[in-house]
Amino acid sequence: MFYVMNHPKPEEWVPYLYGGLTPDTRRHLKTHLDNCADCRGELQRWKRSIHRLDAWKLPRAGNPLQPLAPALKWAAAAAIVLGVGFGLGRFTGTEAMAARVRAQVEPQLRQALQQQMAQLVHAEVERISPAALKQPGNQTEKLLADYIAVNDARAEQLQQFCLNLEHKVDTVAVNTAREFVELATYHPPSANNPPQ
């Protein structure tokens, strides 16, 4: 008998790491971690990444990007979580085709995310001049709040795009696997037994 372990989804592990679960759900995930070396290893990698992100400090003196540091950290964390989600999805997928398609798509998504993030940072740095940063605190705080709101909306849109893309990749993989099975099991009519 073949046994397939159902791994929790990446979005279930995030509240586990930050303590936002009911006791029953936390106990269920803890039991899974005790029995699953793959998930345990993946969570350890997440914790190391989070620790490195928490330890990351931008220089204070003369750095015009310092107000953007929290947004950049969240963007980097989102990219890491997406990457880990794709990696964890590879372990939970049951179709070999889905794994191959993900392996081809993931580097392109990472590159696109890096390029888009670099463009956002570059555009924001050009938009915020030193004069704007020297204005009274209220206007600077408003500019930063507007930037954070726009950045959060973009991050949410990008996350939704990635989820939709992953769903479509899984659908293509399942449909392709089904077609392969149909082709493999197709028996043409024999010459002795023509179709009626």
Sequence and secondary structure as in RCSB ss.txt:
>XXXX:A:sequence
MFYVMNHPKPEEWVPYLYGGLTPDTRRHLKTHLDNCADCRGELQRWKRSIHRLDAWKLPRAGNPLQPLAPALKWA
AAAAIVLGVGFGLGRFTGTEAMAARVRAQVEPQLRQALQQQMAQLVHAEVERISPAALKQPGNQTEKLLADYIAV
NDARAEQLQQFCLNLEHKVDTVAVNTAREFVELATYHPPSANNPPQ
>XXXX:A:secstr
         HHHHHHHHHT S HHHHHHHHHHHHH HHHHHHHHHHHHHHHHHHH     TT TTGGGHHHHHHH
HHHHHHHHHHHHHHHHH   HHHHHHHHHHHHHHHHHHHHHHHHHHHHHHHHS HHHHHS HHHHHHHHHHHHHH
HHHHHHHHHHHHHHHHHHHHHHHHHHHHHHHHHHT     SSS   
